[in-house]
Amino acid sequence: MDTTDAANRPDLNHHGFRPKPAGLRELSVRAVLCGLAVALVMGASYPYIVLKLGFGPNVSVVAAFFGYLALGLAFKDYNRWENNIVQTAGTAAAQTAFMCVLLAAFDMLGASRTVSFHLTLSPWQSFAWLTTAGLLGVLIAVPMRQHFVVDEKLPYPDGLAAGETLIVLDGHGPEAKQAARALAIGAIASAVLMLMTEDARLLAWFPSVTLLGTAVTMTTGVGINWSLLAAGSGMLVGLRVTASMALGTVLSWIVAPYALLHYGVIAPGFAKNDVLLWVMWPATALMVAGGLAALVLRWRLLVKTFTGLSQAAISSDAFPMKWVMIGSVVMALALMIVQKINLGINLSTTFLAILLSLPLMLVGLRVFGETNWAPISALSNMMQGIFGLLAPGQILTNMVASGTTGSVATQSESLMQDYKAGHMIGSSPKYLTIMQLIGTPVGAAAVSWMYPLLRQTYGIVGEHAGLTSPISRKWAGFAEILSRGVSALPPGAVQALLIGAVVGVLLTVLEYRKIKWVPSPTGVGIGMLVPAAVVIVMFFGSVLERIWSRLHPKSNEQCMVPLASGLIAGEAIIAVIIPLLVALGWIR
């Protein structure tokens, strides 16, 4: 459809998509009810995915499809704005449910023979903790929408994919049909591959190569993860960032094992986690220092953002800043009380954890916006290190403080990707924030009652555990190290941290000065932590997208985003359906 056709059709804009009708009610009763239903499904099914795979696929796109099933098939006047309300609730619930990794880490520490740790939360205690921390994360992230989404225009590929999905599911005209076909092709291909390779997804390139008696490439996971979800993410993230991630992968999973073996930091026969516990220090420092340096270099933009908050609060589309301030204080006090009563954590410790989570949240929002990889684990581990210094040997304080940071970061990141999708289609930020606040306790309730069932059915610890959760193992393992004091850190870790911080600042300054071919510090840092097999596929995806854009720029402009969104959605939907079928007893 060209602009002339659109001009003759007042119900369509120049892209062939319907603009937001005047007076349309986004926050309708049916949207809220469907949102609650989708939030319950997402919150209940997501823990299985995270504990099984070690990461969580895009939930915004999945929630958008579920919203279409709930609204589009039942109501003839279905529209994308109500569906965005539904997907926002589903995203909030699933992101809250992601914190099942911390509950699993508690169980792993409880089974450890090297530390004494006894903490088993009841479903009600888990619900209260995750709800207060999650709501606090939503509220304190509200002012950052203007900075990260509107001013800096960070891609937030998950949100971009969700927005494109919302548009395609509600589109009209030839361009919309073409985009819908691209999305469907991507989704079907990704879903089929997921079904074919679910239990054997990692194929090493060099299974027979040994280095110093150790199969390094297999041990560190250097291979190909046969996942079109990763390829689609790479297409949306772009070549520069994925190339930076690939550089981080080479440093972390190929160079580092050689060096660490040579200097005796790790022994022959090492496990992947042995390398990870060392490289996490320079990688996290690289991301944190780079993220904070970027905020300092853009201080004028930050000042403009915060000085405009009062005007934003007046707008009917913005969530009032007065509500943000009051709600943040109330939730902070509630979190302090909950952790004191249920966990025995001092009020001052919780208050300090909340304060320290703010700069790490800002870094996390930037990393997630640039790379599409949420650095919750890395930032929580950094918080573990900080409290290892502030409260040495106190393993409970260490775990709970890092959990507070993880919960706050999780919800802030999910809100920002919802803001990105809403910005694409013209949704009201106020209504999206309200649905985040509604969906968060639903997700907290779902994971609080679902996690014990998963633990009982599949097992979390032991040789025959079905849900091993690599993130939880790293979290618990790091806590065991810190319980013995900072001196228990791997040799050279502190020096590597300082070097990583300096490199992060240097790369950010060069990036700010628009020097060509400068790696993204956030991309390099994420590449050092994410499994190499995933990064390699993301890099291939971005390379194919670049070739496509050069050979056929018009088709790339029309179909790239919906195709990439479909590649993400197909695997994510199957990953949600499988545990539901398992829970129903239809498959084993």
C-alpha positions in Angstrom: 0.0 0.0 0.0 1.3 3.5 -0.9 0.5 6.8 0.7 -2.1 7.5 -1.9 -4.1 4.4 -0.9 -3.7 5.4 2.7 -5.0 8.9 2.0 -8.2 7.4 0.5 -8.7 5.2 3.5 -9.1 7.4 6.6 -9.1 4.3 8.8 -5.4 3.5 7.8 -2.2 5.4 8.3 0.6 5.7 5.6 2.0 2.3 6.8 -1.3 0.5 6.2 -1.9 0.2 10.0 -4.8 1.7 11.9 -4.0 4.7 14.0 -5.2 4.9 17.6 -8.9 5.9 17.4 -9.9 9.0 19.4 -11.6 8.1 22.7 -10.6 4.4 22.5 -10.4 2.8 26.0 -7.2 0.8 26.4 -7.8 -0.1 30.0 -11.1 -1.8 29.4 -12.7 -4.4 31.7 -12.1 -7.1 29.2 -8.5 -6.2 28.7 -7.8 -6.2 32.4 -9.6 -9.6 32.9 -7.8 -11.1 29.9 -4.5 -9.6 31.2 -5.0 -11.3 34.6 -5.7 -14.7 32.9 -2.6 -14.4 30.7 -0.5 -13.2 33.7 -1.5 -16.3 35.6 -0.6 -18.6 32.8 2.7 -16.9 32.1 3.6 -16.7 35.8 2.8 -20.4 36.4 4.6 -21.7 33.3 7.7 -19.5 33.2 9.5 -21.0 36.2 9.8 -24.4 34.4 11.3 -22.7 31.4 13.9 -20.7 33.4 14.9 -23.6 35.6 15.1 -26.0 32.6 17.0 -23.8 30.1 18.9 -21.5 32.4 17.5 -18.4 30.7 14.1 -17.0 29.8 12.9 -16.5 26.3 11.0 -13.3 25.2 7.8 -13.2 27.1 6.4 -10.0 25.7 5.8 -11.6 22.2 4.3 -14.7 23.8 2.0 -12.6 25.9 0.9 -10.7 22.9 0.0 -13.9 21.1 -1.9 -15.1 24.2 -3.7 -11.7 24.3 -4.7 -12.2 20.7 -6.1 -15.6 21.5 -8.0 -14.2 24.5 -9.3 -11.0 22.8 -9.1 -11.5 19.1 -11.0 -14.7 18.9 -13.7 -13.6 21.3 -14.3 -10.0 20.2 -14.8 -8.7 16.7 -13.6 -5.2 17.7 -10.3 -6.5 19.0 -7.5 -3.9 18.8 -3.7 -3.7 19.4 -4.0 -1.2 22.3 -6.1 -3.5 24.5 -3.8 -6.4 23.5 -0.8 -4.3 24.7 -2.5 -4.0 28.1 -2.8 -7.8 28.1 0.8 -8.5 27.1 2.0 -6.0 29.7 0.3 -7.9 32.5 1.8 -11.2 31.1 5.3 -9.7 30.9 5.1 -8.4 34.4 4.0 -11.7 35.8 6.6 -13.8 33.9 9.5 -11.4 34.9 8.4 -11.8 38.5 8.3 -15.5 38.1 11.9 -15.4 36.8 13.0 -14.9 40.4 12.4 -18.6 40.9 16.1 -18.9 40.3 16.7 -17.4 43.7 14.3 -19.8 45.4 16.3 -22.6 43.7 19.6 -21.1 44.9 18.2 -21.2 48.5 17.5 -24.9 48.1 20.9 -25.6 46.6 22.6 -23.8 49.5 20.4 -25.8 51.9 21.8 -29.0 50.4 25.4 -27.8 50.5 27.9 -29.7 52.6 30.3 -26.7 52.9 28.0 -24.1 54.4 25.2 -24.0 57.0 22.2 -22.5 55.4 18.6 -23.1 56.4 15.9 -21.0 54.8 12.7 -22.4 53.3 10.1 -19.8 52.5 6.4 -20.6 52.6 4.4 -19.6 49.5 2.9 -16.7 51.5 6.4 -15.5 52.5 7.6 -15.8 48.9 4.6 -13.9 47.7 5.1 -11.0 50.1 8.8 -10.7 49.3 8.5 -10.9 45.5 5.5 -8.6 45.4 7.0 -5.8 47.5 10.3 -5.9 45.7 8.7 -6.2 42.2 6.3 -3.3 42.8 9.2 -1.2 44.0 11.2 -2.0 40.8 8.2 -1.0 38.6 7.8 2.4 40.4 11.4 3.5 40.5 11.8 2.7 36.8 8.9 4.9 35.6 11.0 8.1 35.3 13.5 6.3 33.1 11.1 5.9 30.2 11.8 9.4 28.9 15.6 8.9 29.0 16.0 5.4 27.6 13.0 5.0 25.3 12.2 8.5 24.0 15.5 10.4 24.2 18.2 7.8 23.6 15.9 5.5 21.6 17.6 2.3 22.8 16.3 -0.6 20.7 15.0 -2.9 23.5 14.6 -5.7 20.9 12.1 -7.7 23.0 9.8 -4.7 23.2 10.4 -3.9 19.6 9.4 -7.5 18.7 6.3 -7.3 20.9 5.3 -4.0 19.3 5.7 -5.4 15.8 3.7 -8.5 16.8 0.9 -6.3 18.1 0.8 -4.3 14.9 0.8 -7.4 12.7 -1.9 -9.1 14.6 -4.1 -6.0 14.2 -2.9 -5.0 10.7 -4.7 -4.3 7.4 -3.5 -3.8 3.8 -0.9 -5.5 1.6 2.1 -4.4 3.8 0.5 -5.8 6.9 -0.3 -9.1 5.2 3.3 -9.3 3.9 4.6 -8.6 7.5 2.1 -11.2 8.9 3.4 -13.8 6.4 7.0 -13.1 7.4 6.1 -13.3 11.1 4.2 -16.6 10.6 7.1 -18.2 8.6 9.6 -17.2 11.3 7.3 -18.5 14.1 6.6 -21.8 12.4 10.3 -22.4 11.5 11.4 -21.5 15.1 8.7 -23.7 16.7 9.5 -26.7 14.5 13.2 -26.5 15.3 12.5 -26.1 19.0 10.4 -29.3 18.9 13.1 -31.2 17.0 16.0 -30.1 19.2 14.6 -29.5 22.6 16.7 -31.9 24.6 19.9 -31.8 22.4 20.3 -28.2 21.5 24.1 -27.8 21.9 26.4 -29.3 19.3 30.1 -28.7 19.9 32.2 -27.8 16.8 35.3 -29.5 18.0 34.4 -32.4 20.2 37.7 -34.2 19.7 40.0 -31.2 20.3 41.8 -31.4 23.7 43.8 -28.6 25.3 46.2 -29.5 28.1 44.2 -32.7 28.6 40.9 -30.9 28.7 38.1 -30.7 26.1 38.0 -26.9 26.4 35.6 -26.2 23.6 33.0 -28.7 24.9 33.6 -27.7 28.5 33.0 -24.0 27.9 30.1 -24.5 25.5 31.8 -23.2 22.3 29.5 -24.5 19.7 26.2 -23.7 18.1 22.9 -23.5 20.0 20.4 -24.5 17.4 18.0 -21.8 18.3 16.3 -19.4 15.9 15.2 -17.4 18.9 18.9 -16.4 19.3 19.2 -15.7 15.6 16.1 -13.4 15.6 17.5 -11.6 18.7 20.8 -11.0 16.8 18.9 -9.6 13.8 17.2 -7.0 16.0 20.2 -6.2 18.1 22.4 -5.4 15.2 25.9 -6.3 14.0 27.9 -3.9 16.1 26.6 -5.1 19.4 26.7 -8.8 18.5 30.2 -8.4 17.1 31.1 -6.9 20.5 29.4 -9.9 22.2 31.4 -12.3 20.0 34.6 -10.5 21.1 33.6 -11.1 24.7 32.9 -14.7 24.0 36.3 -15.2 22.5 38.0 -13.6 25.5 35.9 -15.4 28.1 35.4 -18.9 26.6 38.5 -19.5 24.5 41.3 -17.2 25.7 40.5 -17.2 29.4 40.6 -21.0 29.8 44.1 -21.2 28.3 45.3 -18.4 30.6 43.6 -19.7 33.7 45.0 -23.2 33.1 48.5 -21.9 32.4 48.6 -19.9 35.7 47.0 -22.6 37.8 43.8 -20.7 38.6 41.8 -23.6 37.4 42.9 -27.2 37.2 42.7 -29.7 34.3 39.2 -31.2 34.3 37.7 -27.9 35.2 34.0 -27.2 34.8 32.4 -24.3 32.9 31.4 -22.7 36.2 35.1 -22.5 37.3 35.8 -20.2 34.4 32.6 -18.3 34.9 33.4 -17.5 38.6 36.6 -15.8 37.4 35.5 -14.0 34.2 32.3 -12.6 35.9 34.5 -10.1 37.7 36.0 -8.2 34.7 32.8 -8.7 32.7 30.6 -7.2 35.4 33.1 -4.3 36.0 33.2 -3.6 32.3 29.4 -3.3 32.1 28.9 -1.3 35.3 31.8 1.1 34.7 30.7 1.5 31.0 27.1 2.1 31.9 27.8 4.6 34.7 30.3 6.4 32.4 27.7 6.7 29.7 25.3 8.3 32.2 28.0 10.8 33.3 28.8 11.7 29.7 25.2 12.3 29.0 24.5 14.2 32.2 22.8 17.1 30.3 20.3 14.6 28.9 19.7 13.2 32.3 19.1 16.7 33.8 16.7 17.4 30.9 14.9 14.2 31.7 14.5 14.8 35.3 13.6 18.5 35.0 10.8 17.4 32.6 9.3 15.0 35.0 7.0 17.7 36.5 5.6 18.5 33.1 5.3 14.8 32.3 3.2 14.3 35.4 0.7 16.8 34.2 0.1 14.9 30.9 -2.8 12.5 31.0 -0.7 9.9 29.3 2.0 9.8 32.0 2.0 8.0 35.3 1.9 10.8 37.9 5.3 11.4 39.5 3.5 12.1 42.8 2.2 8.5 42.7 5.7 7.3 41.9 7.2 9.1 44.9 4.5 8.0 47.4 4.4 4.4 46.0 8.2 4.0 46.1 8.4 5.1 49.7 5.5 2.8 50.7 6.9 -0.2 48.9 10.4 0.4 50.3 9.0 0.5 53.8 6.9 -2.6 53.1 10.0 -4.5 51.7 12.0 -3.6 54.8 9.3 -4.9 57.1 8.7 -8.1 55.1 12.4 -8.9 55.1 12.7 -8.2 58.8 9.8 -10.3 59.8 10.1 -13.2 57.3 13.9 -13.3 56.8 15.4 -11.6 59.8 17.2 -9.0 57.8 17.9 -5.7 59.6 16.0 -2.7 58.3 19.2 -0.8 57.6 20.5 -3.7 55.5 17.4 -3.7 53.3 17.5 0.1 53.0 21.2 -0.1 51.9 20.3 -2.8 49.4 17.6 -0.6 47.9 19.9 2.3 47.6 22.6 0.2 45.9 20.1 -1.3 43.5 19.4 2.1 41.9 22.7 2.6 40.0 22.8 -1.1 39.1 19.2 -0.8 37.8 20.3 2.1 35.5 23.2 0.0 34.2 20.9 -3.0 33.7 18.4 -0.9 31.7 21.1 0.3 29.4 22.6 -3.2 28.9 19.2 -4.7 28.3 18.3 -1.9 25.9 21.4 -2.4 23.8 22.0 -6.1 23.8 18.5 -7.7 24.5 20.2 -9.7 27.3 19.0 -8.9 30.9 22.2 -8.8 33.1 20.2 -9.7 36.3 22.5 -12.5 37.2 25.7 -10.5 36.8 24.4 -7.5 38.6 23.1 -9.6 41.5 26.5 -11.3 41.7 28.0 -7.9 41.9 25.7 -7.1 44.8 26.8 -10.3 46.4 30.4 -9.1 46.2 29.5 -5.8 47.7 27.7 -7.4 50.7 30.5 -9.9 51.0 32.6 -6.9 51.9 30.0 -5.1 54.0 28.8 -8.2 55.9 31.5 -10.8 55.6 30.5 -14.4 56.3 26.8 -13.6 56.5 25.4 -15.8 53.8 21.7 -15.1 54.5 22.3 -11.3 54.2 24.3 -11.9 51.0 21.6 -13.9 49.3 18.7 -11.7 50.4 20.4 -8.4 49.5 21.3 -9.7 46.0 17.8 -11.1 45.6 16.4 -7.6 46.4 18.6 -6.2 43.6 17.5 -9.0 41.2 13.8 -8.4 41.8 14.1 -4.6 41.4 16.1 -5.0 38.2 13.8 -7.7 36.7 10.7 -5.6 37.0 12.4 -2.4 35.8 13.6 -4.1 32.6 10.2 -5.6 31.9 8.5 -2.2 32.3 11.0 -0.6 29.9 10.4 -3.1 27.1 6.6 -2.6 27.6 7.2 1.1 27.3 9.1 0.5 24.0 6.2 -1.5 22.5 3.8 1.1 23.7 5.9 3.9 22.2 5.7 2.2 18.8 1.9 2.0 18.8 0.9 5.0 20.8 -0.2 3.3 24.1 -0.6 5.3 27.2 2.4 4.9 29.5 0.1 5.4 32.5 -2.1 2.4 31.6 0.9 0.3 30.9 2.4 1.1 34.3 -0.9 0.3 36.0 -1.0 -3.1 34.3 2.6 -3.8 35.4 1.5 -3.0 39.0 -1.5 -5.4 38.6 0.5 -8.2 36.9 3.4 -8.2 39.3 1.5 -9.7 42.4 -0.2 -12.2 40.0 3.2 -13.4 38.9 4.5 -13.5 42.5 1.5 -15.6 43.5 1.9 -18.0 40.6 5.6 -18.7 41.2 5.2 -18.9 44.9 2.8 -21.8 44.6 4.2 -23.3 41.4 7.9 -23.5 42.5 7.2 -26.1 45.3 5.3 -28.3 42.9 8.2 -28.1 40.4 10.7 -28.9 43.1 8.7 -31.9 44.2 8.0 -33.2 40.7 11.3 -32.7 39.0 13.9 -32.0 41.7 16.3 -29.1 42.0 19.3 -30.6 43.7 21.0 -34.0 43.4 22.3 -36.2 40.6 18.9 -36.9 39.1 17.4 -33.4 39.4 15.4 -32.5 36.3 15.7 -28.7 36.8 19.3 -27.8 37.4 19.1 -24.0 36.8 22.7 -22.9 35.9 21.9 -19.4 37.1 20.9 -20.6 40.5 24.1 -22.8 40.8 26.3 -19.8 40.0 24.4 -17.7 42.6 24.7 -20.3 45.3 28.3 -21.2 44.4 29.4 -17.5 44.6 27.6 -17.2 48.0 29.6 -20.2 49.3 32.9 -18.6 48.2 32.0 -15.2 49.8 31.0 -17.0 53.0 34.7 -17.8 53.4 35.7 -14.2 52.9 37.0 -12.2 50.0 40.3 -14.0 50.3 38.5 -17.0 48.8 38.0 -15.3 45.5 40.0 -16.8 42.6 43.6 -15.4 42.2 43.7 -12.3 40.1 39.9 -11.7 40.2 40.3 -8.3 41.9 42.9 -7.1 39.5 40.8 -8.3 36.6 37.9 -6.3 38.0 39.9 -3.1 38.1 41.2 -3.6 34.5 37.6 -4.3 33.4 36.4 -1.1 34.9 39.1 1.0 33.2 38.5 -0.6 29.9 34.7 0.0 30.3 35.2 3.7 30.8 37.7 4.0 28.0 35.5 2.2 25.5 32.5 4.4 26.5 34.5 7.6 26.1 35.6 6.5 22.6 32.1 5.5 21.8 30.8 8.9 22.9 33.3 10.6 20.6 31.8 8.5 17.7 35.1 6.7 17.0 34.4 4.0 14.4 34.7 0.3 15.1 34.8 0.8 18.9 33.3 -2.3 20.6 30.3 -1.8 22.9 31.4 -2.3 26.5 28.0 -3.7 27.4 28.2 -6.0 24.4 31.6 -7.3 25.3 30.6 -7.8 29.0 27.5 -9.7 28.1 29.4 -11.8 25.6 31.7 -12.8 28.4 28.9 -14.1 30.6 26.3 -15.5 28.1 26.8 -19.1 26.9 29.1 -19.0 23.8 26.8 -21.1 21.7 24.0 -18.5 22.1 26.3 -15.6 21.2 27.6 -17.3 18.1 24.1 -17.8 16.7 23.1 -14.2 17.6 26.2 -13.0 15.7 25.3 -15.1 12.6 21.8 -13.7 12.8 23.1 -10.1 12.7 25.5 -10.9 9.8 22.6 -12.3 7.7 20.5 -9.3 8.5 23.3 -7.0 7.3 23.7 -8.9 4.1 20.0 -8.9 3.5 19.8 -5.1 4.1 22.6 -4.6 1.5 21.1 -6.9 -1.2 17.4 -6.1 -0.8 16.9 -3.0 1.4 13.2 -2.7 0.6 12.2 -6.2 1.7 14.5 -5.9 4.7 12.7 -2.7 5.8 9.3 -4.3 5.4 9.9 -7.8 6.7 13.1 -7.9 8.9 11.5 -7.0 12.2 8.4 -9.2 11.8 10.5 -12.1 10.6 12.9 -11.7 13.6 9.9 -11.4 15.9 8.5 -14.6 14.5 11.8 -16.4 15.1 11.6 -15.2 18.7 7.9 -16.0 19.2 7.9 -19.5 17.7 10.4 -21.0 20.2 9.1 -18.9 23.1 5.5 -20.2 22.5 6.6 -23.8 22.3 8.7 -23.3 25.5 5.6 -22.1 27.3 3.3 -24.8 25.9 5.5 -27.8 26.8 5.5 -27.2 30.6 1.7 -26.6 30.5 1.2 -30.0 28.7 3.6 -31.6 31.3 1.6 -30.0 34.2 -1.6 -31.4 32.6 0.0 -34.9 32.4 -0.4 -35.0 28.6 3.3 -35.5 28.0 6.2 -36.5 30.1 
